[in-house]
Amino acid sequence: MQAAGRAVKSGARRLLGRAGFDIVRSGDNRGGVDDFLPFEPTMRAARASGLSVGDHIDTVMNGTPGATQSTIDELRALGVYADRPASVLEIGPGSGRYLEKTLKECSPDRYEIYETAAPWAGYLVETFGVIARPTAGCSLAPTPDATVDLVQAHKVFNTVTFLCASRYFFEMARVTRPGGRIVFDVMTETCLDPDAVRTWATQGGEGHGSYPAAMPRRACVDLFATLGCTLEAGFLAPMGVATTEVLVFRKAG
Ligand SMILES: C[S@@+](CC[C@H](N)C(=O)[O-])C[C@H]1O[C@@H](n2cnc3c(N)ncnc32)[C@H](O)[C@@H]1O
């Protein structure tokens, strides 16, 4: 019995690793995800591999070298960095693999993060000089209305509950400046054709209560439209054994 439990745990750890998880137990990550990617061993492994921690996660842990950079490249091609966003806010940056590359793209004056994993948040503050905001539930309350040029979250909304993601959506629209952009990925129906569902069912491992979470595309598009944000583009990015869809919204200027 104990051996079976250990096997399940180590299977879950492998799966969480593949998904790039850096999760500590948060009220919104359901299913007892206390088996998070620990800060120290991950940093040690990254150092040993001679890669940045982000590239280590892409290459060694997720088996998708260049995945983070390819999302950044797509966003650049869509013009997301063209206006040189001066303020960026990221929800759930974890190890900072998107954060580091976003900083290179646009050198914002202010970069705020909302991250429940304290060791990673501390590391990002020290390494990149970002501002860690108190993170409770799914609120961006410390950030005033209409103050951020680019609000983003990567590989977060497929790991939290529907309620948490939805509440963050309202907050993202609130803090975005007119003309600003909102970028996040979700596992929409675009990512869930029968082959993909079969892959998840047969190779998706144990998962946990809120991973992998699906989110209807239309629910996002229609909701953001009511908040003055129009969908500009969507593209697929690798996630776990399949994909998520990255959605790019612009708030009316
Ligand atoms: C799967 S990881 C993705 C990390 C990073 N964005 C990446 O792609 O490597 C999800 C991240 O969201 C964080 N997280 C979970 N619940 C959160 C919440 N309610 N608010 C903010 N961050 C949260 C986790 O600690 C973790 O760092």
PDBQT file of the ligand as one rigid body, heavy atoms in Angstrom, charges set to zero:
ROOT
HETATM    1  C1  LIG A 301       2.426  25.686 -13.597  1.00  0.00    +0.000 C 
HETATM    2  S1  LIG A 301       3.192  26.977 -12.746  1.00  0.00    +0.000 S 
HETATM    3  C2  LIG A 301       3.697  28.040 -14.055  1.00  0.00    +0.000 C 
HETATM    4  C3  LIG A 301       4.857  28.884 -13.648  1.00  0.00    +0.000 C 
HETATM    5  C4  LIG A 301       5.412  29.781 -14.771  1.00  0.00    +0.000 C 
HETATM    6  N1  LIG A 301       4.437  30.746 -15.237  1.00  0.00    +0.000 N 
HETATM    7  C5  LIG A 301       5.903  28.927 -15.891  1.00  0.00    +0.000 C 
HETATM    8  O1  LIG A 301       5.240  28.844 -16.927  1.00  0.00    +0.000 OA
HETATM    9  O2  LIG A 301       6.944  28.310 -15.712  1.00  0.00    +0.000 OA
HETATM   10  C6  LIG A 301       1.854  27.880 -12.012  1.00  0.00    +0.000 C 
HETATM   11  C7  LIG A 301       2.327  29.017 -11.126  1.00  0.00    +0.000 C 
HETATM   12  O3  LIG A 301       1.213  29.711 -10.574  1.00  0.00    +0.000 OA
HETATM   13  C8  LIG A 301       1.428  29.925  -9.185  1.00  0.00    +0.000 C 
HETATM   14  N2  LIG A 301       0.097  30.054  -8.564  1.00  0.00    +0.000 N 
HETATM   15  C9  LIG A 301      -0.765  29.085  -8.198  1.00  0.00    +0.000 A 
HETATM   16  N3  LIG A 301      -1.891  29.606  -7.697  1.00  0.00    +0.000 NA
HETATM   17  C10 LIG A 301      -1.749  30.955  -7.773  1.00  0.00    +0.000 A 
HETATM   18  C11 LIG A 301      -2.566  32.065  -7.413  1.00  0.00    +0.000 A 
HETATM   19  N4  LIG A 301      -3.786  31.891  -6.886  1.00  0.00    +0.000 N 
HETATM   20  N5  LIG A 301      -2.087  33.312  -7.630  1.00  0.00    +0.000 NA
HETATM   21  C12 LIG A 301      -0.848  33.513  -8.164  1.00  0.00    +0.000 A 
HETATM   22  N6  LIG A 301      -0.031  32.492  -8.504  1.00  0.00    +0.000 NA
HETATM   23  C13 LIG A 301      -0.460  31.243  -8.312  1.00  0.00    +0.000 A 
HETATM   24  C14 LIG A 301       2.220  28.720  -8.743  1.00  0.00    +0.000 C 
HETATM   25  O4  LIG A 301       2.914  28.908  -7.550  1.00  0.00    +0.000 OA
HETATM   26  C15 LIG A 301       3.141  28.549  -9.942  1.00  0.00    +0.000 C 
HETATM   27  O5  LIG A 301       4.288  29.357  -9.827  1.00  0.00    +0.000 OA
ENDROOT
TORSDOF 0
